[in-house]
Amino acid sequence: MPLQRLHWPELEALSINVYLRRDDAISPLYSGNKFYKLYYNFRHATTQGADAIVSFGGNYSNHLYSLAAMGQELGIQTIGIVRGYESAKLSPTLEDAKNFGMKLYFLGKKAYKFKDISELLPILNKKYGGVYIVPEGGENLAGVRGCMAMGTAIDKQMFNLLGDSAYTLCCAVGTGSTFAGLIASSPRAQCLGITVLKGKDTISPKVTRWLSLIGKGARSNWSLNAEYHHGGYAKVTPQLLEFMSSIESLNTIKLDPVYTAKLLWAIKELATAGYWNTNNRETSQSTHIVAVHSGGLQGRRGFDLT
Ligand SMILES: *Cc1c(COP(=O)(O)O)cnc(C)c1O
């Protein structure tokens, strides 16, 4: 997927170049990081002879949406376990997923918290045959491995563009599995993850664990920043939405308020605070920043956007 140099006067004034890696352009249906995270999961499900793939998510889940779309394309039955109770009207995300052929089941918040499908599983197995389970958000080793393809490709693109120069690779972080894949596959980059969830840091230990499971436990070229969540997961402020729309119109791109808008906001805040200035030893050589556009544009429908 192409690297698009962003037109961004505020950062250009600081001699900082931002390149957007356009993984949102993979497909309108299974765009962004979810495609990479699901790739090996589909392969494993197929080689294991599973009859259906089941996974979890909320009403606006990019993950369930992508799973449903890929399942339709590959001719594999998908099942979505949705957090909460079924309401009379499905969200546009779930309506689409259903039209892609996904079967939906709803799980009360408490049972969902523990992903307790002990009662549901025998029913699913009876109805659909053997099911292959993917954790919420595609957070498993197959998911992390899939995301390594992204980091490898970006590293090649940056080498073609700038030779050996250092760069910072930034992405929005939910579960951290995309971030782990990127770190594992881009040893030349300084990796910076922008957390979109509020609360204590449960992500660093997970990233460390994924890295060691793929034999890259020694990697230390990464850090997480949790200061730009804007109040928590899927929470937005008028300032964020205004910023998002200005970047969109400057560059003829679309962003989503949950992940990529917060990512670019964080880059702007860090840049103006001097994070990439020449006195910061960690980042001084890299005024080149790659921001991963991890897709998720269908999730815009959960917000009142023009
Ligand atoms: C799911 C998602 C993320 C977060 O990915 P993790 O691997 O869970 O950290 C980032 N951006 C978008 C658009 C997503 O849909």
The ligand as a Gaussian input file, in Angstrom:
#p B3LYP/6-31G(d) Opt

LIG

0 1
 C       -8.526000      -2.467000      15.618000
 C       -7.929000      -1.214000      15.153000
 C       -6.730000      -0.713000      15.705000
 C       -6.055000      -1.353000      16.891000
 O       -5.345000      -2.487000      16.583000
 P       -4.745000      -3.394000      17.757000
 O       -3.978000      -4.431000      17.042000
 O       -5.899000      -3.963000      18.510000
 O       -3.920000      -2.551000      18.637000
 C       -6.191000       0.428000      15.147000
 N       -6.804000       1.075000      14.135000
 C       -7.962000       0.654000      13.601000
 C       -8.584000       1.446000      12.514000
 C       -8.564000      -0.509000      14.087000
 O       -9.729000      -0.908000      13.552000

